């Protein structure tokens, strides 16, 4: 896999080194943990959207 431009989660502010990183790659999305940069999980756009929706729904439910 080519080296994609990885982006860190906004929840990783302050220079933490255990962060979720994502990158757009051909045919989908790649995810990795910053402490394990060689272990990459790839998924399709629809599965990634479902993941994000689930995380947001969980965060909303927790704050209610």
DRENPA-3360 file (N, C-alpha, C; in nm, 2 decimals, always signed):
BEGIN
1 = XXXXXXXX = +0.08/-0.12/+0.00/+0.00/+0.00/+0.00/+0.09/+0.12/+0.00 ~ +0.06/+0.22/-0.08/+0.13/+0.35/-0.08/+0.11/+0.41/+0.05 ~ +0.20/+0.51/+0.08/+0.19/+0.58/+0.21/+0.09/+0.69/+0.20 ~ -0.03/+0.67/+0.25/-0.14/+0.77/+0.25/-0.11/+0.88/+0.35 ~ -0.17/+1.00/+0.33/-0.16/+1.11/+0.43/-0.25/+1.08/+0.55 ~ -0.19/+1.03/+0.65/-0.27/+0.99/+0.77/-0.31/+1.12/+0.85 ~ -0.43/+1.11/+0.90/-0.49/+1.22/+0.99/-0.52/+1.16/+1.12 ~ -0.49/+1.24/+1.23/-0.52/+1.19/+1.36/-0.65/+1.24/+1.41;
9 = XXXXXXXX = -0.71/+1.17/+1.50/-0.84/+1.21/+1.56/-0.82/+1.34/+1.63 ~ -0.93/+1.42/+1.63/-0.92/+1.55/+1.71/-0.92/+1.52/+1.86 ~ -0.96/+1.40/+1.90/-0.95/+1.36/+2.04/-0.81/+1.33/+2.09 ~ -0.71/+1.34/+2.00/-0.58/+1.31/+2.02/-0.50/+1.44/+2.04 ~ -0.56/+1.55/+2.08/-0.50/+1.68/+2.10/-0.39/+1.67/+2.21 ~ -0.29/+1.75/+2.20/-0.19/+1.76/+2.30/-0.07/+1.66/+2.28 ~ -0.07/+1.61/+2.15/+0.05/+1.53/+2.12/+0.05/+1.39/+2.17 ~ -0.06/+1.34/+2.21/-0.07/+1.20/+2.26/-0.01/+1.11/+2.16;
17 = XXXXXXXX = +0.04/+0.99/+2.20/+0.10/+0.90/+2.11/+0.02/+0.77/+2.10 ~ -0.10/+0.77/+2.15/-0.19/+0.65/+2.13/-0.32/+0.70/+2.07 ~ -0.31/+0.72/+1.94/-0.42/+0.79/+1.87/-0.47/+0.71/+1.75 ~ -0.60/+0.73/+1.72/-0.66/+0.67/+1.60/-0.62/+0.76/+1.48 ~ -0.57/+0.69/+1.38/-0.54/+0.77/+1.25/-0.62/+0.71/+1.14 ~ -0.66/+0.79/+1.05/-0.73/+0.75/+0.93/-0.67/+0.81/+0.80 ~ -0.70/+0.74/+0.69/-0.65/+0.79/+0.56/-0.74/+0.74/+0.45 ~ -0.77/+0.82/+0.36/-0.84/+0.78/+0.24/-0.75/+0.71/+0.15;
25 = XXXXXXXX = -0.79/+0.59/+0.11/-0.70/+0.51/+0.02/-0.79/+0.46/-0.10 ~ -0.73/+0.41/-0.20/-0.80/+0.37/-0.32/-0.91/+0.26/-0.28 ~ -1.03/+0.29/-0.30/-1.14/+0.20/-0.27/-1.19/+0.20/-0.13 ~ -1.14/+0.29/-0.04/-1.20/+0.29/+0.09/-1.12/+0.38/+0.19 ~ -1.12/+0.33/+0.31/-1.06/+0.40/+0.43/-0.97/+0.31/+0.50 ~ -0.85/+0.36/+0.54/-0.76/+0.28/+0.62/-0.76/+0.34/+0.76 ~ -0.75/+0.26/+0.86/-0.74/+0.30/+1.00/-0.62/+0.23/+1.06 ~ -0.56/+0.30/+1.16/-0.45/+0.24/+1.23/-0.44/+0.31/+1.37;
33 = XXXXXXXX = -0.37/+0.24/+1.46/-0.34/+0.30/+1.59/-0.20/+0.36/+1.58 ~ -0.18/+0.48/+1.63/-0.04/+0.54/+1.61/+0.07/+0.46/+1.67 ~ +0.04/+0.38/+1.78/+0.14/+0.30/+1.84/+0.18/+0.17/+1.76 ~ +0.09/+0.14/+1.67/+0.11/+0.02/+1.58/+0.09/+0.06/+1.44 ~ +0.18/+0.14/+1.38/+0.16/+0.20/+1.25/+0.16/+0.09/+1.13 ~ +0.22/-0.02/+1.16/+0.23/-0.12/+1.05/+0.10/-0.21/+1.05 ~ +0.01/-0.20/+1.15/-0.11/-0.28/+1.15/-0.22/-0.19/+1.10 ~ -0.26/-0.21/+0.98/-0.36/-0.12/+0.91/-0.49/-0.20/+0.88;
41 = XXXXXXXX = -0.60/-0.15/+0.91/-0.73/-0.21/+0.88/-0.79/-0.13/+0.77 ~ -0.84/-0.20/+0.67/-0.91/-0.13/+0.55/-1.05/-0.16/+0.55 ~ -1.13/-0.06/+0.52/-1.28/-0.08/+0.51/-1.34/+0.00/+0.40 ~ -1.45/-0.03/+0.36/-1.52/+0.05/+0.26/-1.59/+0.17/+0.31 ~ -1.62/+0.26/+0.23/-1.68/+0.39/+0.27/-1.81/+0.37/+0.35 ~ -1.90/+0.28/+0.31/-2.03/+0.26/+0.38/-2.01/+0.20/+0.52 ~ -1.92/+0.11/+0.53/-1.89/+0.05/+0.66/-1.83/+0.16/+0.75 ~ -1.74/+0.24/+0.70/-1.68/+0.35/+0.78/-1.79/+0.45/+0.83;
49 = XXXXXXXX = -1.88/+0.49/+0.74/-1.99/+0.58/+0.77/-2.07/+0.51/+0.89 ~ -2.10/+0.39/+0.88/-2.18/+0.32/+0.98/-2.10/+0.32/+1.11 ~ -1.97/+0.30/+1.11/-1.89/+0.31/+1.23/-1.90/+0.45/+1.30 ~ -1.89/+0.55/+1.22/-1.89/+0.69/+1.27/-2.03/+0.72/+1.32 ~ -2.14/+0.67/+1.25/-2.27/+0.70/+1.30/-2.29/+0.63/+1.44 ~ -2.24/+0.51/+1.45/-2.25/+0.43/+1.58/-2.18/+0.50/+1.69 ~ -2.06/+0.55/+1.66/-1.98/+0.62/+1.77/-2.05/+0.75/+1.81 ~ -2.10/+0.82/+1.71/-2.18/+0.94/+1.75/-2.30/+0.91/+1.83;
57 = XXXXXXXX = -2.38/+0.81/+1.79/-2.50/+0.78/+1.86/-2.46/+0.73/+2.00 ~ -2.36/+0.66/+2.02/-2.31/+0.62/+2.15/-2.27/+0.74/+2.24 ~ -2.20/+0.83/+2.18/-2.16/+0.95/+2.25/-2.28/+1.04/+2.29 ~ -2.38/+1.05/+2.20/-2.50/+1.12/+2.23/-2.58/+1.05/+2.35 ~ -2.59/+0.92/+2.34/-2.66/+0.85/+2.45/-2.59/+0.86/+2.58 ~ -2.46/+0.86/+2.58/-2.38/+0.87/+2.70/-2.40/+1.01/+2.77 ~ -2.41/+1.11/+2.69/-2.42/+1.25/+2.74/-2.56/+1.29/+2.78 ~ -2.66/+1.20/+2.75/-2.80/+1.23/+2.79/-2.83/+1.20/+2.93;
% end
